[in-house]
Amino acid sequence: MKYTQLGKTGMRVSRLVLGTMNFGTRTDEATSDAIMDRALELGINFFDTANQYGGSHHGLTEEIIGRWFAQGNQRREKVVLATKFYNEMANAVDGPNDAAGVSAYKLYRSLDASLARLQTDHVELYQMHHIDHTANWDELFQAYETVMAQGKVYYAGSSNFGARHLAFAAAAAEKRHFLGLVSEQHLYNLTQRLPELELLPTARDLNMGVLVWSPLASGLLAENALTVKTGRRAQKAAKLSNAQRRQIEAYEALCQSIGESPSTVALAWVLHNPAITAPIVGPSSVQQLDEAVHAVELELSPATLAKLDQIFPGPGGAAPEAYAW
């Protein structure tokens, strides 16, 4: 496994993040435990979760991780743990402050509830799951400063923010002499390259880490994307236009020609971008996790990268050069 620093921090994290969204829903607890054990064996030290994961039982995924930590053998000490808050908690007290959004109130209560489920006294990275356009940065950063002083959170992060939000946050943090956001978690893959226009250049300018969710485009960039008959992948494939199907067919042919699986190539392509800290992989089996690790070592040739650009054209680079001249 290879490691890198998370943005402007000195904390080193693996170039793959173990995503846990399927734990407790598509993946039972025993298999989830096996996947987490295998992740540590493979050198993956960065785990990502959220307080809402677990299907109709919000928080179930955090509970599964907490019970895994409780098995001992320094499991907690070996993990850089990230979780998120924002969403309404279906099994929380029904009140106006339990609706989706971020605030100091929400941060304090959500964090304490997550720590209890995770059976730990801290998380390394505490992320706002979505942008809240009504939020006040001074309020939020004061709350983050408080929980950091208490040792409950080490770093602040965001997820699904726009480039302008990262800039606003950086300006507010500088005024407070506060480290601010150290990472952004964002949708990015061969079929979704819009972040190259604004988000990724902004993150690089601010020395922020970028964690990529859905690097396989919900399975469309994985094996047998067009032939699978059941499940979410089949539903997504059924909605593809003829032009999109031709893209996937050309992609699969390219992967076959270089002797690599589609999922490996998709992850290696994400890792090739210097703005990216790590893609988040969400395996439903130990075998899938083992296969994903190969992408960290795979270096795509210039010819392969050029062909991928032909199949999945991006926005033309960073703004404003991409469109202004």
Protein Blocks (a to p, Z undefined) as FASTA:
>chain_A
ZZddehjbfbdcdfbdcdfklgoplpcfklmmmmmmmmmmnopabdcddfkggijmghkl
mmmmmmmmmngnolmmmpccddddhiacfkbccdfklpgcddfklmmmmmmmmmmmnopa
bdfbdcdfbdcfkbcfklmmmmmmmmmmnopafbdcdehiafklmmmmmmmmmmnopgbj
abdcddddfklmmlmmmmmmmmmmnopacddehklgnolamghklmpfgdjklmmmmmpc
fklmmmmmmmmmmmmmnopafklmmmmmmmmpmkbmbdcdddfbfklmmmmmmmmmpccd
fklmmmmmmmmccehiaafklmmZZ
